[in-house]
Amino acid sequence: MFPNPSNGNLKIDFNIPLPDKSLKFSVKDLLGNNLATFYEICSHKIGLHTIRTELNNLPQGVYFVEAIYDNVKSIQKLILTK
């Protein structure tokens, strides 16, 4: 995830090791509430991929970006600055 801290424009590089698995990226607040789901797909080609998203609608603060791939969850802290 780059840059972090971010001004709202976010780039995420990720690797897909197996085809035809579900993948979802979402942003959560400190209480775990889902604020946005910005990428969701049920099948993807194997290999390295990049997505870009804008989170300009969120106020500055600390958030968590959650990635769920084939029911495996990964969470990274994201700091938004304005």
NORUR-V257341 format. One record per residue. RES is the residue in one small letter. SS is DSSP state (helix for helix, strand for strand, loop for the rest). PHI is phi in whole degrees, 0 to 359 (999 if undefined). BURIAL is I if it has 9 or more other ideal C-beta (glycine too) atoms within 8 Angstrom, else O. Layout:
# NORUR-V257341
[[RES	SS	PHI	BURIAL] [RES	SS	PHI	BURIAL]]
This chain:
# NORUR-V257341
[[m	loop	999	O] [f	strand	216	O] [p	loop	280	O] [n	loop	212	I] [p	loop	294	O] [s	strand	235	I] [n	loop	269	O] [g	loop	121	I] [n	strand	269	I] [l	strand	238	I] [k	strand	239	I] [i	strand	234	I] [d	strand	261	O] [f	strand	212	I] [n	strand	247	O] [i	strand	253	I] [p	loop	277	O] [l	loop	228	O] [p	loop	282	O] [d	loop	59	O] [k	loop	242	I] [s	loop	284	I] [l	strand	218	I] [k	strand	215	I] [f	strand	246	I] [s	strand	216	I] [v	strand	249	I] [k	strand	238	I] [d	loop	275	I] [l	loop	296	O] [l	loop	269	O] [g	loop	90	O] [n	loop	287	O] [n	strand	284	O] [l	strand	260	I] [a	strand	198	I] [t	strand	249	I] [f	strand	249	I] [y	strand	200	I] [e	strand	210	O] [i	strand	209	O] [c	loop	259	O] [s	loop	213	O] [h	loop	208	I] [k	loop	286	O] [i	loop	296	O] [g	strand	127	O] [l	strand	275	O] [h	strand	227	I] [t	strand	227	O] [i	strand	235	I] [r	strand	235	O] [t	strand	215	I] [e	strand	246	O] [l	loop	246	I] [n	loop	293	O] [n	loop	282	O] [l	loop	267	I] [p	loop	289	O] [q	loop	298	O] [g	strand	158	O] [v	strand	255	O] [y	strand	226	I] [f	strand	233	I] [v	strand	261	I] [e	strand	253	I] [a	strand	245	I] [i	strand	239	I] [y	strand	236	I] [d	loop	51	O] [n	loop	68	O] [v	strand	252	O] [k	strand	256	O] [s	strand	228	O] [i	strand	231	I] [q	strand	232	I] [k	strand	284	O] [l	strand	233	I] [i	strand	252	I] [l	strand	261	I] [t	loop	239	O] [k	loop	237	O]]
